[in-house]
């Protein structure tokens, strides 16, 4: 079954990545905890999947978001 033109695992990865990005933006929760929350037990695997989808690591993503927020509020 193809959901949105993706294989089921690619679709699941997309959903997990989007959820992870949202939690990275909205919380200070450690990345390893977020990885488990979205369904990836291994934080290193989660980081690789996130980077493959988004282009940056979860840590870099969080830093970029915080940098943008501090610039816009200053």
Predicted model as a PDB file, atoms N, CA, C, CB and O in Angstrom, pLDDT in the B-factor column:
MODEL        1                                                                  
ATOM      1  N   UNK A   1       0.842  -1.186   0.000  1.00 54.00           N  
ATOM      2  CA  UNK A   1       0.000   0.000   0.000  1.00 54.00           C  
ATOM      3  C   UNK A   1       0.878   1.237   0.000  1.00 54.00           C  
ATOM      4  CB  UNK A   1      -0.953   0.005   1.214  1.00 54.00           C  
ATOM      5  O   UNK A   1       1.817   1.332   0.791  1.00 54.00           O  
ATOM      6  N   UNK A   2       0.591   2.162  -0.857  1.00 59.00           N  
ATOM      7  CA  UNK A   2       1.339   3.406  -0.927  1.00 59.00           C  
ATOM      8  C   UNK A   2       0.483   4.529  -0.349  1.00 59.00           C  
ATOM      9  CB  UNK A   2       1.763   3.723  -2.389  1.00 59.00           C  
ATOM     10  O   UNK A   2      -0.615   4.800  -0.835  1.00 59.00           O  
ATOM     11  N   UNK A   3       0.994   5.171   0.683  1.00 57.00           N  
ATOM     12  CA  UNK A   3       0.293   6.305   1.293  1.00 57.00           C  
ATOM     13  C   UNK A   3       1.012   7.575   0.861  1.00 57.00           C  
ATOM     14  CB  UNK A   3       0.243   6.184   2.866  1.00 57.00           C  
ATOM     15  O   UNK A   3       2.204   7.739   1.123  1.00 57.00           O  
ATOM     16  N   UNK A   4       0.300   8.459   0.208  1.00 70.00           N  
ATOM     17  CA  UNK A   4       0.890   9.712  -0.253  1.00 70.00           C  
ATOM     18  C   UNK A   4       2.104   9.473  -1.142  1.00 70.00           C  
ATOM     19  CB  UNK A   4       1.282  10.574   0.935  1.00 70.00           C  
ATOM     20  O   UNK A   4       3.065  10.241  -1.107  1.00 70.00           O  
ATOM     21  N   UNK A   5       2.060   8.413  -1.936  1.00 83.00           N  
ATOM     22  CA  UNK A   5       3.151   8.115  -2.840  1.00 83.00           C  
ATOM     23  C   UNK A   5       4.403   7.588  -2.157  1.00 83.00           C  
ATOM     24  CB  UNK A   5       3.490   9.327  -3.605  1.00 83.00           C  
ATOM     25  O   UNK A   5       5.472   7.559  -2.767  1.00 83.00           O  
ATOM     26  N   UNK A   6       4.289   7.176  -0.918  1.00 85.00           N  
ATOM     27  CA  UNK A   6       5.427   6.669  -0.159  1.00 85.00           C  
ATOM     28  C   UNK A   6       5.137   5.251   0.305  1.00 85.00           C  
ATOM     29  CB  UNK A   6       5.739   7.583   1.048  1.00 85.00           C  
ATOM     30  O   UNK A   6       3.981   4.852   0.450  1.00 85.00           O  
ATOM     31  N   UNK A   7       6.202   4.499   0.534  1.00 92.00           N  
ATOM     32  CA  UNK A   7       6.030   3.189   1.145  1.00 92.00           C  
ATOM     33  C   UNK A   7       5.587   3.395   2.593  1.00 92.00           C  
ATOM     34  CB  UNK A   7       7.349   2.347   1.067  1.00 92.00           C  
ATOM     35  O   UNK A   7       5.788   4.475   3.148  1.00 92.00           O  
ATOM     36  N   UNK A   8       4.996   2.388   3.204  1.00 92.00           N  
ATOM     37  CA  UNK A   8       4.557   2.553   4.604  1.00 92.00           C  
ATOM     38  C   UNK A   8       5.684   2.980   5.537  1.00 92.00           C  
ATOM     39  CB  UNK A   8       3.957   1.258   5.113  1.00 92.00           C  
ATOM     40  O   UNK A   8       5.457   3.809   6.419  1.00 92.00           O  
ATOM     41  N   UNK A   9       6.889   2.444   5.373  1.00 93.00           N  
ATOM     42  CA  UNK A   9       7.978   2.825   6.271  1.00 93.00           C  
ATOM     43  C   UNK A   9       8.429   4.261   6.008  1.00 93.00           C  
ATOM     44  CB  UNK A   9       9.163   1.864   6.112  1.00 93.00           C  
ATOM     45  O   UNK A   9       8.776   4.980   6.946  1.00 93.00           O  
ATOM     46  N   UNK A  10       8.428   4.685   4.746  1.00 93.00           N  
ATOM     47  CA  UNK A  10       8.793   6.071   4.434  1.00 93.00           C  
ATOM     48  C   UNK A  10       7.752   7.032   5.002  1.00 93.00           C  
ATOM     49  CB  UNK A  10       8.929   6.270   2.905  1.00 93.00           C  
ATOM     50  O   UNK A  10       8.101   8.103   5.499  1.00 93.00           O  
ATOM     51  N   UNK A  11       6.494   6.658   4.929  1.00 93.00           N  
ATOM     52  CA  UNK A  11       5.432   7.490   5.489  1.00 93.00           C  
ATOM     53  C   UNK A  11       5.564   7.588   7.007  1.00 93.00           C  
ATOM     54  CB  UNK A  11       4.053   6.927   5.111  1.00 93.00           C  
ATOM     55  O   UNK A  11       5.431   8.670   7.579  1.00 93.00           O  
ATOM     56  N   UNK A  12       5.827   6.456   7.656  1.00 95.00           N  
ATOM     57  CA  UNK A  12       6.006   6.440   9.102  1.00 95.00           C  
ATOM     58  C   UNK A  12       7.219   7.299   9.505  1.00 95.00           C  
ATOM     59  CB  UNK A  12       6.178   4.986   9.605  1.00 95.00           C  
ATOM     60  O   UNK A  12       7.168   8.039  10.487  1.00 95.00           O  
ATOM     61  N   UNK A  13       8.292   7.188   8.741  1.00 96.00           N  
ATOM     62  CA  UNK A  13       9.479   8.007   9.009  1.00 96.00           C  
ATOM     63  C   UNK A  13       9.147   9.486   8.884  1.00 96.00           C  
ATOM     64  CB  UNK A  13      10.624   7.639   8.048  1.00 96.00           C  
ATOM     65  O   UNK A  13       9.590  10.294   9.699  1.00 96.00           O  
ATOM     66  N   UNK A  14       8.369   9.843   7.868  1.00 95.00           N  
ATOM     67  CA  UNK A  14       7.966  11.234   7.690  1.00 95.00           C  
ATOM     68  C   UNK A  14       7.147  11.720   8.889  1.00 95.00           C  
ATOM     69  CB  UNK A  14       7.156  11.395   6.390  1.00 95.00           C  
ATOM     70  O   UNK A  14       7.378  12.816   9.399  1.00 95.00           O  
ATOM     71  N   UNK A  15       6.199  10.909   9.331  1.00 96.00           N  
ATOM     72  CA  UNK A  15       5.383  11.294  10.486  1.00 96.00           C  
ATOM     73  C   UNK A  15       6.239  11.460  11.741  1.00 96.00           C  
ATOM     74  CB  UNK A  15       4.288  10.250  10.735  1.00 96.00           C  
ATOM     75  O   UNK A  15       6.075  12.423  12.491  1.00 96.00           O  
ATOM     76  N   UNK A  16       7.149  10.518  11.960  1.00 98.00           N  
ATOM     77  CA  UNK A  16       8.017  10.599  13.138  1.00 98.00           C  
ATOM     78  C   UNK A  16       8.905  11.832  13.074  1.00 98.00           C  
ATOM     79  CB  UNK A  16       8.879   9.337  13.262  1.00 98.00           C  
ATOM     80  O   UNK A  16       9.107  12.510  14.082  1.00 98.00           O  
ATOM     81  N   UNK A  17       9.433  12.120  11.895  1.00 98.00           N  
ATOM     82  CA  UNK A  17      10.298  13.287  11.722  1.00 98.00           C  
ATOM     83  C   UNK A  17       9.526  14.572  11.990  1.00 98.00           C  
ATOM     84  CB  UNK A  17      10.893  13.312  10.307  1.00 98.00           C  
ATOM     85  O   UNK A  17      10.027  15.463  12.677  1.00 98.00           O  
ATOM     86  N   UNK A  18       8.316  14.676  11.457  1.00 98.00           N  
ATOM     87  CA  UNK A  18       7.505  15.878  11.681  1.00 98.00           C  
ATOM     88  C   UNK A  18       7.181  16.049  13.161  1.00 98.00           C  
ATOM     89  CB  UNK A  18       6.204  15.810  10.863  1.00 98.00           C  
ATOM     90  O   UNK A  18       7.248  17.158  13.691  1.00 98.00           O  
ATOM     91  N   UNK A  19       6.832  14.958  13.822  1.00 98.00           N  
ATOM     92  CA  UNK A  19       6.532  15.010  15.256  1.00 98.00           C  
ATOM     93  C   UNK A  19       7.776  15.407  16.047  1.00 98.00           C  
ATOM     94  CB  UNK A  19       5.995  13.648  15.751  1.00 98.00           C  
ATOM     95  O   UNK A  19       7.705  16.216  16.972  1.00 98.00           O  
ATOM     96  N   UNK A  20       8.902  14.834  15.676  1.00 98.00           N  
ATOM     97  CA  UNK A  20      10.151  15.152  16.347  1.00 98.00           C  
ATOM     98  C   UNK A  20      10.488  16.638  16.181  1.00 98.00           C  
ATOM     99  CB  UNK A  20      11.289  14.276  15.798  1.00 98.00           C  
ATOM    100  O   UNK A  20      10.890  17.294  17.142  1.00 98.00           O  
ATOM    101  N   UNK A  21      10.328  17.159  14.979  1.00 98.00           N  
ATOM    102  CA  UNK A  21      10.596  18.578  14.725  1.00 98.00           C  
ATOM    103  C   UNK A  21       9.700  19.454  15.595  1.00 98.00           C  
ATOM    104  CB  UNK A  21      10.384  18.915  13.234  1.00 98.00           C  
ATOM    105  O   UNK A  21      10.155  20.446  16.163  1.00 98.00           O  
ATOM    106  N   UNK A  22       8.438  19.084  15.694  1.00 98.00           N  
ATOM    107  CA  UNK A  22       7.516  19.853  16.530  1.00 98.00           C  
ATOM    108  C   UNK A  22       7.932  19.855  17.985  1.00 98.00           C  
ATOM    109  CB  UNK A  22       6.116  19.305  16.406  1.00 98.00           C  
ATOM    110  O   UNK A  22       7.877  20.893  18.645  1.00 98.00           O  
ATOM    111  N   UNK A  23       8.346  18.709  18.491  1.00 98.00           N  
ATOM    112  CA  UNK A  23       8.783  18.624  19.890  1.00 98.00           C  
ATOM    113  C   UNK A  23      10.098  19.365  20.112  1.00 98.00           C  
ATOM    114  CB  UNK A  23       8.935  17.160  20.311  1.00 98.00           C  
ATOM    115  O   UNK A  23      10.301  19.963  21.168  1.00 98.00           O  
ATOM    116  N   UNK A  24      10.984  19.331  19.133  1.00 98.00           N  
ATOM    117  CA  UNK A  24      12.235  20.083  19.247  1.00 98.00           C  
ATOM    118  C   UNK A  24      11.972  21.581  19.310  1.00 98.00           C  
ATOM    119  CB  UNK A  24      13.160  19.764  18.069  1.00 98.00           C  
ATOM    120  O   UNK A  24      12.660  22.311  20.024  1.00 98.00           O  
ATOM    121  N   UNK A  25      10.962  22.039  18.552  1.00 96.00           N  
ATOM    122  CA  UNK A  25      10.602  23.466  18.560  1.00 96.00           C  
ATOM    123  C   UNK A  25       9.921  23.871  19.861  1.00 96.00           C  
ATOM    124  CB  UNK A  25       9.687  23.788  17.381  1.00 96.00           C  
ATOM    125  O   UNK A  25      10.180  24.949  20.395  1.00 96.00           O  
ATOM    126  N   UNK A  26       9.053  23.006  20.364  1.00 96.00           N  
ATOM    127  CA  UNK A  26       8.140  23.403  21.439  1.00 96.00           C  
ATOM    128  C   UNK A  26       8.615  23.068  22.842  1.00 96.00           C  
ATOM    129  CB  UNK A  26       6.830  22.764  21.222  1.00 96.00           C  
ATOM    130  O   UNK A  26       8.075  23.595  23.815  1.00 96.00           O  
ATOM    131  N   UNK A  27       9.613  22.205  22.967  1.00 97.00           N  
ATOM    132  CA  UNK A  27      10.010  21.754  24.299  1.00 97.00           C  
ATOM    133  C   UNK A  27      11.528  21.800  24.464  1.00 97.00           C  
ATOM    134  CB  UNK A  27       9.494  20.332  24.556  1.00 97.00           C  
ATOM    135  O   UNK A  27      12.272  21.963  23.497  1.00 97.00           O  
ATOM    136  N   UNK A  28      11.960  21.655  25.701  1.00 96.00           N  
ATOM    137  CA  UNK A  28      13.387  21.498  26.016  1.00 96.00           C  
ATOM    138  C   UNK A  28      13.703  20.036  26.325  1.00 96.00           C  
ATOM    139  CB  UNK A  28      13.787  22.398  27.215  1.00 96.00           C  
ATOM    140  O   UNK A  28      14.765  19.726  26.864  1.00 96.00           O  
ATOM    141  N   UNK A  29      12.792  19.154  25.987  1.00 98.00           N  
ATOM    142  CA  UNK A  29      12.969  17.724  26.248  1.00 98.00           C  
ATOM    143  C   UNK A  29      14.239  17.229  25.563  1.00 98.00           C  
ATOM    144  CB  UNK A  29      11.736  16.915  25.759  1.00 98.00           C  
ATOM    145  O   UNK A  29      14.491  17.580  24.410  1.00 98.00           O  
ATOM    146  N   UNK A  30      15.040  16.423  26.251  1.00 98.00           N  
ATOM    147  CA  UNK A  30      16.250  15.882  25.616  1.00 98.00           C  
ATOM    148  C   UNK A  30      15.931  15.114  24.333  1.00 98.00           C  
ATOM    149  CB  UNK A  30      16.990  14.967  26.590  1.00 98.00           C  
ATOM    150  O   UNK A  30      14.890  14.467  24.216  1.00 98.00           O  
ATOM    151  N   UNK A  31      16.847  15.203  23.385  1.00 97.00           N  
ATOM    152  CA  UNK A  31      16.638  14.583  22.079  1.00 97.00           C  
ATOM    153  C   UNK A  31      16.411  13.080  22.194  1.00 97.00           C  
ATOM    154  CB  UNK A  31      17.828  14.856  21.174  1.00 97.00           C  
ATOM    155  O   UNK A  31      15.577  12.527  21.478  1.00 97.00           O  
ATOM    156  N   UNK A  32      17.141  12.415  23.083  1.00 98.00           N  
ATOM    157  CA  UNK A  32      16.967  10.963  23.245  1.00 98.00           C  
ATOM    158  C   UNK A  32      15.558  10.629  23.713  1.00 98.00           C  
ATOM    159  CB  UNK A  32      17.994  10.404  24.242  1.00 98.00           C  
ATOM    160  O   UNK A  32      14.983   9.623  23.296  1.00 98.00           O  
ATOM    161  N   UNK A  33      15.002  11.469  24.576  1.00 98.00           N  
ATOM    162  CA  UNK A  33      13.632  11.244  25.067  1.00 98.00           C  
ATOM    163  C   UNK A  33      12.637  11.480  23.935  1.00 98.00           C  
ATOM    164  CB  UNK A  33      13.311  12.177  26.278  1.00 98.00           C  
ATOM    165  O   UNK A  33      11.693  10.709  23.764  1.00 98.00           O  
ATOM    166  N   UNK A  34      12.844  12.532  23.171  1.00 98.00           N  
ATOM    167  CA  UNK A  34      11.962  12.803  22.026  1.00 98.00           C  
ATOM    168  C   UNK A  34      12.019  11.642  21.037  1.00 98.00           C  
ATOM    169  CB  UNK A  34      12.361  14.131  21.323  1.00 98.00           C  
ATOM    170  O   UNK A  34      10.987  11.219  20.516  1.00 98.00           O  
ATOM    171  N   UNK A  35      13.209  11.130  20.779  1.00 98.00           N  
ATOM    172  CA  UNK A  35      13.358  10.000  19.851  1.00 98.00           C  
ATOM    173  C   UNK A  35      12.482   8.835  20.302  1.00 98.00           C  
ATOM    174  CB  UNK A  35      14.844   9.555  19.757  1.00 98.00           C  
ATOM    175  O   UNK A  35      11.772   8.235  19.495  1.00 98.00           O  
ATOM    176  N   UNK A  36      12.536   8.518  21.591  1.00 98.00           N  
ATOM    177  CA  UNK A  36      11.699   7.420  22.112  1.00 98.00           C  
ATOM    178  C   UNK A  36      10.218   7.761  21.998  1.00 98.00           C  
ATOM    179  CB  UNK A  36      12.055   7.118  23.584  1.00 98.00           C  
ATOM    180  O   UNK A  36       9.406   6.902  21.656  1.00 98.00           O  
ATOM    181  N   UNK A  37       9.866   9.006  22.282  1.00 98.00           N  
ATOM    182  CA  UNK A  37       8.456   9.419  22.224  1.00 98.00           C  
ATOM    183  C   UNK A  37       7.863   9.233  20.835  1.00 98.00           C  
ATOM    184  CB  UNK A  37       8.316  10.875  22.647  1.00 98.00           C  
ATOM    185  O   UNK A  37       6.696   8.864  20.703  1.00 98.00           O  
ATOM    186  N   UNK A  38       8.654   9.484  19.802  1.00 98.00           N  
ATOM    187  CA  UNK A  38       8.115   9.362  18.443  1.00 98.00           C  
ATOM    188  C   UNK A  38       8.238   7.949  17.889  1.00 98.00           C  
ATOM    189  CB  UNK A  38       8.820  10.328  17.518  1.00 98.00           C  
ATOM    190  O   UNK A  38       7.758   7.671  16.790  1.00 98.00           O  
ATOM    191  N   UNK A  39       8.882   7.049  18.643  1.00 97.00           N  
ATOM    192  CA  UNK A  39       8.911   5.650  18.231  1.00 97.00           C  
ATOM    193  C   UNK A  39      10.254   5.117  17.798  1.00 97.00           C  
ATOM    194  CB  UNK A  39       7.977   5.459  17.146  1.00 97.00           C  
ATOM    195  O   UNK A  39      10.340   3.991  17.307  1.00 97.00           O  
ATOM    196  N   UNK A  40      11.315   5.904  17.968  1.00 97.00           N  
ATOM    197  CA  UNK A  40      12.654   5.440  17.655  1.00 97.00           C  
ATOM    198  C   UNK A  40      13.390   5.178  18.956  1.00 97.00           C  
ATOM    199  CB  UNK A  40      13.416   6.468  16.780  1.00 97.00           C  
ATOM    200  O   UNK A  40      13.688   6.118  19.692  1.00 97.00           O  
ATOM    201  N   UNK A  41      13.685   3.936  19.254  1.00 96.00           N  
ATOM    202  CA  UNK A  41      14.346   3.586  20.500  1.00 96.00           C  
ATOM    203  C   UNK A  41      15.804   3.989  20.561  1.00 96.00           C  
ATOM    204  CB  UNK A  41      14.238   2.133  20.722  1.00 96.00           C  
ATOM    205  O   UNK A  41      16.345   4.206  21.646  1.00 96.00           O  
ATOM    206  N   UNK A  42      16.445   4.092  19.411  1.00 97.00           N  
ATOM    207  CA  UNK A  42      17.861   4.430  19.345  1.00 97.00           C  
ATOM    208  C   UNK A  42      18.015   5.894  18.926  1.00 97.00           C  
ATOM    209  CB  UNK A  42      18.609   3.492  18.358  1.00 97.00           C  
ATOM    210  O   UNK A  42      17.687   6.246  17.793  1.00 97.00           O  
ATOM    211  N   UNK A  43      18.511   6.752  19.830  1.00 97.00           N  
ATOM    212  CA  UNK A  43      18.621   8.174  19.489  1.00 97.00           C  
ATOM    213  C   UNK A  43      19.580   8.447  18.328  1.00 97.00           C  
ATOM    214  CB  UNK A  43      19.074   8.950  20.701  1.00 97.00           C  
ATOM    215  O   UNK A  43      19.384   9.405  17.581  1.00 97.00           O  
ATOM    216  N   UNK A  44      20.613   7.617  18.168  1.00 97.00           N  
ATOM    217  CA  UNK A  44      21.529   7.812  17.036  1.00 97.00           C  
ATOM    218  C   UNK A  44      20.827   7.514  15.719  1.00 97.00           C  
ATOM    219  CB  UNK A  44      22.775   6.916  17.185  1.00 97.00           C  
ATOM    220  O   UNK A  44      21.004   8.234  14.737  1.00 97.00           O  
ATOM    221  N   UNK A  45      20.030   6.448  15.701  1.00 98.00           N  
ATOM    222  CA  UNK A  45      19.251   6.132  14.504  1.00 98.00           C  
ATOM    223  C   UNK A  45      18.254   7.251  14.216  1.00 98.00           C  
ATOM    224  CB  UNK A  45      18.515   4.782  14.671  1.00 98.00           C  
ATOM    225  O   UNK A  45      18.080   7.656  13.067  1.00 98.00           O  
ATOM    226  N   UNK A  46      17.605   7.744  15.261  1.00 98.00           N  
ATOM    227  CA  UNK A  46      16.646   8.841  15.103  1.00 98.00           C  
ATOM    228  C   UNK A  46      17.331  10.062  14.500  1.00 98.00           C  
ATOM    229  CB  UNK A  46      16.005   9.205  16.460  1.00 98.00           C  
ATOM    230  O   UNK A  46      16.788  10.700  13.598  1.00 98.00           O  
ATOM    231  N   UNK A  47      18.510  10.384  14.993  1.00 98.00           N  
ATOM    232  CA  UNK A  47      19.235  11.547  14.481  1.00 98.00           C  
ATOM    233  C   UNK A  47      19.587  11.376  13.008  1.00 98.00           C  
ATOM    234  CB  UNK A  47      20.506  11.784  15.297  1.00 98.00           C  
ATOM    235  O   UNK A  47      19.500  12.323  12.226  1.00 98.00           O  
ATOM    236  N   UNK A  48      19.990  10.149  12.630  1.00 98.00           N  
ATOM    237  CA  UNK A  48      20.310   9.901  11.216  1.00 98.00           C  
ATOM    238  C   UNK A  48      19.076  10.039  10.335  1.00 98.00           C  
ATOM    239  CB  UNK A  48      20.919   8.503  11.042  1.00 98.00           C  
ATOM    240  O   UNK A  48      19.135  10.640   9.262  1.00 98.00           O  
ATOM    241  N   UNK A  49      17.962   9.481  10.789  1.00 98.00           N  
ATOM    242  CA  UNK A  49      16.724   9.572  10.016  1.00 98.00           C  
ATOM    243  C   UNK A  49      16.268  11.028   9.906  1.00 98.00           C  
ATOM    244  CB  UNK A  49      15.616   8.710  10.663  1.00 98.00           C  
ATOM    245  O   UNK A  49      15.852  11.476   8.837  1.00 98.00           O  
ATOM    246  N   UNK A  50      16.350  11.756  11.008  1.00 98.00           N  
ATOM    247  CA  UNK A  50      15.953  13.163  11.022  1.00 98.00           C  
ATOM    248  C   UNK A  50      16.820  13.952  10.047  1.00 98.00           C  
ATOM    249  CB  UNK A  50      16.066  13.754  12.450  1.00 98.00           C  
ATOM    250  O   UNK A  50      16.311  14.737   9.247  1.00 98.00           O  
ATOM    251  N   UNK A  51      18.125  13.738  10.119  1.00 98.00           N  
ATOM    252  CA  UNK A  51      19.034  14.463   9.233  1.00 98.00           C  
ATOM    253  C   UNK A  51      18.769  14.123   7.772  1.00 98.00           C  
ATOM    254  CB  UNK A  51      20.485  14.149   9.587  1.00 98.00           C  
ATOM    255  O   UNK A  51      18.819  15.000   6.911  1.00 98.00           O  
ATOM    256  N   UNK A  52      18.489  12.866   7.493  1.00 97.00           N  
ATOM    257  CA  UNK A  52      18.196  12.453   6.119  1.00 97.00           C  
ATOM    258  C   UNK A  52      16.942  13.176   5.603  1.00 97.00           C  
ATOM    259  CB  UNK A  52      18.004  10.912   6.043  1.00 97.00           C  
ATOM    260  O   UNK A  52      16.881  13.550   4.432  1.00 97.00           O  
ATOM    261  N   UNK A  53      15.956  13.370   6.467  1.00 95.00           N  
ATOM    262  CA  UNK A  53      14.702  14.003   6.053  1.00 95.00           C  
ATOM    263  C   UNK A  53      14.774  15.522   6.038  1.00 95.00           C  
ATOM    264  CB  UNK A  53      13.589  13.569   6.964  1.00 95.00           C  
ATOM    265  O   UNK A  53      14.247  16.161   5.128  1.00 95.00           O  
ATOM    266  N   UNK A  54      15.431  16.108   7.054  1.00 96.00           N  
ATOM    267  CA  UNK A  54      15.389  17.561   7.255  1.00 96.00           C  
ATOM    268  C   UNK A  54      16.645  18.259   6.738  1.00 96.00           C  
ATOM    269  CB  UNK A  54      15.205  17.875   8.728  1.00 96.00           C  
ATOM    270  O   UNK A  54      16.598  19.425   6.348  1.00 96.00           O  
ATOM    271  N   UNK A  55      17.769  17.536   6.739  1.00 97.00           N  
ATOM    272  CA  UNK A  55      19.007  18.125   6.241  1.00 97.00           C  
ATOM    273  C   UNK A  55      19.970  18.571   7.335  1.00 97.00           C  
ATOM    274  CB  UNK A  55      18.685  19.288   5.376  1.00 97.00           C  
ATOM    275  O   UNK A  55      21.122  18.905   7.056  1.00 97.00           O  
ATOM    276  N   UNK A  56      19.501  18.575   8.573  1.00 98.00           N  
ATOM    277  CA  UNK A  56      20.346  18.915   9.720  1.00 98.00           C  
ATOM    278  C   UNK A  56      20.029  17.940  10.846  1.00 98.00           C  
ATOM    279  CB  UNK A  56      20.121  20.402  10.181  1.00 98.00           C  
ATOM    280  O   UNK A  56      18.986  17.287  10.836  1.00 98.00           O  
ATOM    281  N   UNK A  57      20.929  17.844  11.812  1.00 98.00           N  
ATOM    282  CA  UNK A  57      20.685  16.967  12.957  1.00 98.00           C  
ATOM    283  C   UNK A  57      19.628  17.597  13.865  1.00 98.00           C  
ATOM    284  CB  UNK A  57      22.002  16.703  13.747  1.00 98.00           C  
ATOM    285  O   UNK A  57      19.369  18.796  13.768  1.00 98.00           O  
ATOM    286  N   UNK A  58      19.017  16.801  14.747  1.00 98.00           N  
ATOM    287  CA  UNK A  58      18.048  17.373  15.684  1.00 98.00           C  
ATOM    288  C   UNK A  58      18.655  18.508  16.526  1.00 98.00           C  
ATOM    289  CB  UNK A  58      17.510  16.278  16.604  1.00 98.00           C  
ATOM    290  O   UNK A  58      17.992  19.515  16.775  1.00 98.00           O  
ATOM    291  N   UNK A  59      19.897  18.349  16.956  1.00 97.00           N  
ATOM    292  CA  UNK A  59      20.555  19.393  17.756  1.00 97.00           C  
ATOM    293  C   UNK A  59      20.721  20.680  16.943  1.00 97.00           C  
ATOM    294  CB  UNK A  59      21.934  18.901  18.257  1.00 97.00           C  
ATOM    295  O   UNK A  59      20.462  21.773  17.447  1.00 97.00           O  
ATOM    296  N   UNK A  60      21.152  20.549  15.689  1.00 98.00           N  
ATOM    297  CA  UNK A  60      21.309  21.719  14.816  1.00 98.00           C  
ATOM    298  C   UNK A  60      19.958  22.373  14.541  1.00 98.00           C  
ATOM    299  CB  UNK A  60      21.982  21.317  13.488  1.00 98.00           C  
ATOM    300  O   UNK A  60      19.848  23.599  14.510  1.00 98.00           O  
ATOM    301  N   UNK A  61      18.935  21.548  14.343  1.00 98.00           N  
ATOM    302  CA  UNK A  61      17.594  22.065  14.083  1.00 98.00           C  
ATOM    303  C   UNK A  61      17.108  22.904  15.264  1.00 98.00           C  
ATOM    304  CB  UNK A  61      16.611  20.908  13.806  1.00 98.00           C  
ATOM    305  O   UNK A  61      16.609  24.014  15.082  1.00 98.00           O  
ATOM    306  N   UNK A  62      17.258  22.369  16.465  1.00 97.00           N  
ATOM    307  CA  UNK A  62      16.824  23.080  17.666  1.00 97.00           C  
ATOM    308  C   UNK A  62      17.597  24.394  17.811  1.00 97.00           C  
ATOM    309  CB  UNK A  62      17.019  22.196  18.923  1.00 97.00           C  
ATOM    310  O   UNK A  62      17.013  25.423  18.150  1.00 97.00           O  
ATOM    311  N   UNK A  63      18.889  24.361  17.560  1.00 96.00           N  
ATOM    312  CA  UNK A  63      19.711  25.573  17.663  1.00 96.00           C  
ATOM    313  C   UNK A  63      19.269  26.626  16.641  1.00 96.00           C  
ATOM    314  CB  UNK A  63      21.202  25.228  17.458  1.00 96.00           C  
ATOM    315  O   UNK A  63      19.206  27.813  16.961  1.00 96.00           O  
ATOM    316  N   UNK A  64      18.963  26.194  15.414  1.00 96.00           N  
ATOM    317  CA  UNK A  64      18.507  27.130  14.385  1.00 96.00           C  
ATOM    318  C   UNK A  64      17.191  27.775  14.787  1.00 96.00           C  
ATOM    319  CB  UNK A  64      18.354  26.418  13.037  1.00 96.00           C  
ATOM    320  O   UNK A  64      17.023  28.986  14.644  1.00 96.00           O  
ATOM    321  N   UNK A  65      16.255  26.972  15.290  1.00 94.00           N  
ATOM    322  CA  UNK A  65      14.954  27.496  15.699  1.00 94.00           C  
ATOM    323  C   UNK A  65      15.124  28.510  16.825  1.00 94.00           C  
ATOM    324  CB  UNK A  65      14.020  26.352  16.142  1.00 94.00           C  
ATOM    325  O   UNK A  65      14.526  29.585  16.792  1.00 94.00           O  
ATOM    326  N   UNK A  66      15.934  28.172  17.817  1.00 91.00           N  
ATOM    327  CA  UNK A  66      16.151  29.077  18.944  1.00 91.00           C  
ATOM    328  C   UNK A  66      16.825  30.361  18.508  1.00 91.00           C  
ATOM    329  CB  UNK A  66      16.983  28.400  20.013  1.00 91.00           C  
ATOM    330  O   UNK A  66      16.507  31.434  19.020  1.00 91.00           O  
ATOM    331  N   UNK A  67      17.749  30.264  17.570  1.00 93.00           N  
ATOM    332  CA  UNK A  67      18.429  31.446  17.056  1.00 93.00           C  
ATOM    333  C   UNK A  67      17.428  32.369  16.368  1.00 93.00           C  
ATOM    334  CB  UNK A  67      19.555  31.046  16.080  1.00 93.00           C  
ATOM    335  O   UNK A  67      17.451  33.583  16.569  1.00 93.00           O  
ATOM    336  N   UNK A  68      16.556  31.787  15.560  1.00 90.00           N  
ATOM    337  CA  UNK A  68      15.533  32.587  14.871  1.00 90.00           C  
ATOM    338  C   UNK A  68      14.574  33.241  15.870  1.00 90.00           C  
ATOM    339  CB  UNK A  68      14.743  31.707  13.883  1.00 90.00           C  
ATOM    340  O   UNK A  68      14.198  34.402  15.713  1.00 90.00           O  
ATOM    341  N   UNK A  69      14.186  32.484  16.896  1.00 84.00           N  
ATOM    342  CA  UNK A  69      13.260  33.041  17.891  1.00 84.00           C  
ATOM    343  C   UNK A  69      13.899  34.190  18.665  1.00 84.00           C  
ATOM    344  CB  UNK A  69      12.802  31.949  18.864  1.00 84.00           C  
ATOM    345  O   UNK A  69      13.244  35.196  18.935  1.00 84.00           O  
ATOM    346  N   UNK A  70      15.165  34.046  19.022  1.00 87.00           N  
ATOM    347  CA  UNK A  70      15.821  35.107  19.797  1.00 87.00           C  
ATOM    348  C   UNK A  70      16.030  36.339  18.944  1.00 87.00           C  
ATOM    349  CB  UNK A  70      17.164  34.622  20.356  1.00 87.00           C  
ATOM    350  O   UNK A  70      15.988  37.457  19.458  1.00 87.00           O  
ATOM    351  N   UNK A  71      16.258  36.159  17.637  1.00 88.00           N  
ATOM    352  CA  UNK A  71      16.421  37.309  16.743  1.00 88.00           C  
ATOM    353  C   UNK A  71      15.103  38.046  16.553  1.00 88.00           C  
ATOM    354  CB  UNK A  71      16.969  36.859  15.384  1.00 88.00           C  
ATOM    355  O   UNK A  71      15.079  39.274  16.477  1.00 88.00           O  
ATOM    356  N   UNK A  72      14.005  37.296  16.476  1.00 85.00           N  
ATOM    357  CA  UNK A  72      12.711  37.932  16.227  1.00 85.00           C  
ATOM    358  C   UNK A  72      12.140  38.592  17.471  1.00 85.00           C  
ATOM    359  CB  UNK A  72      11.729  36.917  15.698  1.00 85.00           C  
ATOM    360  O   UNK A  72      11.326  39.510  17.368  1.00 85.00           O  
ATOM    361  N   UNK A  73      12.560  38.129  18.657  1.00 75.00           N  
ATOM    362  CA  UNK A  73      12.010  38.719  19.883  1.00 75.00           C  
ATOM    363  C   UNK A  73      12.888  39.852  20.407  1.00 75.00           C  
ATOM    364  CB  UNK A  73      11.853  37.647  20.961  1.00 75.00           C  
ATOM    365  O   UNK A  73      12.484  40.570  21.322  1.00 75.00           O  
ATOM    366  N   UNK A  74      14.091  40.023  19.836  1.00 65.00           N  
ATOM    367  CA  UNK A  74      15.014  41.014  20.341  1.00 65.00           C  
ATOM    368  C   UNK A  74      14.822  42.335  19.708  1.00 65.00           C  
ATOM    369  CB  UNK A  74      16.397  40.580  20.149  1.00 65.00           C  
ATOM    370  O   UNK A  74      15.535  43.285  20.033  1.00 65.00           O  
TER     371      UNK A  74                                                      
ENDMDL                                                                          
END                                                                             
